[in-house]
Amino acid sequence: ETYIALGVPTQSAARAVAIMKSAATALIGQTNTPENGGTKFRKMETTQGDCSALVAEAASYFDRVISAIG
């Protein structure tokens, strides 16, 4: 709603959410690397385990937002 209220083009808003989705799922799934993160790479210690269900759930929420925007 904020992007729309500010007059941001729909395509740009959807792209911004897609970038957020990519970053969030990389952090949740522990697939973020220094190569992907560049100078902003930050890794925190977490409990190791299979987070694929959580990654899928988070990704589905971002997909719903992208659908609502478009």
Protein Blocks (a to p, Z undefined) as FASTA:
>chain_A
ZZmmnopafklmmmmmmmmmmmmmmmmnopacfklnmmmbccddddeddfklmmmmmmmm
mmmmmmmmZZ
